[in-house]
Amino acid sequence: MRLGDKNRTIHTLFDISVIAKGLDGLLEIAGGVLLLFVHPAQISGVVRALTQHEISEDPHDLVANLLIHSVHHLSSNTKLFAAIFLLWHGVVKVGLVLALLQKRRWAYPLAMGAFGLFVLYQLYRYANTHSIWLLALSVLDVAVVVLTWLEYRRLQGTRHGP
């Protein structure tokens, strides 16, 4: 693969990963806002309604039972923490993504640092929960950090010439 093709591929993968990160951030913001205004009993009712069919087919369904169990123990304090966390996490992601898509050079190191901190927190949570989803998310986030670094280097090379 020629250098130009490699750079184009890295740039395309970077754009895809950053846009996905931005969409994820928007979903986090929406989830945080919903958590602020929805009562835990309403959340529990929605989860029960959404999982009812699956539980009727398989009473031991892992995902459905995990969701039901999780919302059953959702206190107001936990809900508030989750809402604030999702809002903060989402706003940081969306802000960094917008800056990255505008090719703001200051955003690249900041994004790598922020996404790296997210990975560290996710790995800390993984150590406590052993959730395979946190581990998978961490691997994807590390890939985004690497692509951000490669794109930053590519941009630095275009600024200084070949």
N, C-alpha and C positions, 0 to 999 in steps of 0.2 A: 504494500500500500504506500503510495506517495505521500509526502508530508502534507501537501495541500488537501488530499483526500482525508487524511487522518485528522487534520484540523477541522475540516467540514463536519466529519462524523462526530468529533468531540463537541463541536458547537451545537449540532443538532440534538445530541443526547443531553447536553446541558440545558438547552431551551425546553426540551420535553420534561426533564426532571424539575426544572424551576417552575414551569407552568403547573405541573402536578402538585408541587409544594404549595403554590399559591391557591389552587383549588382546595387543597386540604386545609389551608389556613382559613379560607372563606367558610368551609363547613364547620371548622372549629368555632369561628365567631358566631355562626348561626346556632350551633349547639349551645354555646355559652349563653347567648341571649335567651334561648328557649328555657334553659335551666333556671335562669333568673326569674322567669315569669310563670313557670309551670310547677304546680304542687307535686311533691313526691307521690302522693296517691294517684294523681293523674298519670304520671309516668308509669307507675306500676300497672295501672289499668290498660294503658296502650301496649306495654310489653306483653301482658297476659293475652290481649286480643291478637297481637301479632304472632305469638308463639303457640296459641291454642291448637291450631291445626297440626302443627309438628308434634306437639306433646300427645295429641290424641292418636297419632300414628305410631309414635315411639316415645313412651313415657320416660325413657332414659336418655333422650337426645341431649348430648353434652352442651351444645351451644344454647339451645332453648332454656335448659335448666340453669345454666350459668347466668344468662340474662335475667331470668326470673329471680334467682337467688340474689343477684347484685342489686336489683332495684328494690327488693324486699327489705334490704338493710340500708336503704338510702335515707340518711337523716337530713335535716335541714342544713346543718353545718357542713356535712359532706357535699350536699348539693351546691351550697354557696362556694365552697372551695373549688369544686369541679367547674362551676360557671366562671369564676374569676380566672382559674388556670387556663381554661379553654379560650376565653377572651384574650388574655395576655399572650398566650402562645400563638393564637391566630393572627392577632394584630402585628406581632413581631414578624411572623412569617410573611404576611401579605406586604408589609412595609419593605422588608428586605427583597422580596421577589420583585416588587415594582422597581426598586432601585437597581436590581441586577438586570432586569429587562431593559432599563434605560441606559445600561452600561456605565453606571456611576462607579468609578474605580474604588472609591472608599467603601462601597458596599460589599465588595468581594471578601476582604479580610474579616469584616464584621459578620457577614453571613457565615463564613467558615467557622468563626468562633461561636456564634449563636447556635448554629446547627450542631456543632461539636458538643456544646453544653447540653443540648437536647438529647444527644446520643448518650452522654454520661448519665443524665437523669433517667433515661429509659433503661439503661443497663442496671442502674441502682434499683429501679422498680422491678426489673426482671429478677434480680437477686432475691427479692422479697416475694414475688408472685409466681415466678417460673412460667410466665405467660409466653408462649411461643410467638404470639403476635408482637409483643414488645421486642423480642429478639429479631424477628423479621423486619420490623420497622426500623430498628437500629442499623441493620445491614443496609437497607435502602438509604437511610440518612447518611451513612458513611459514604455510599456511592455518590450521593448528591454533593457531599463535601469534596470528594476527590474530583468530580466533574467541575465544580466551582473553581477549585485550585487550577485545574488544567485550562479552563476558560480564562482565568485571570492571567495565567502565564502567556496564553495565546494573545490576549489583548496587550499585555506588556510588550510582547515581541512586535506587534504591529505599530506600537507607539515609537519604539526605538529603531525600527527597521529590521531587516533580516540579519 
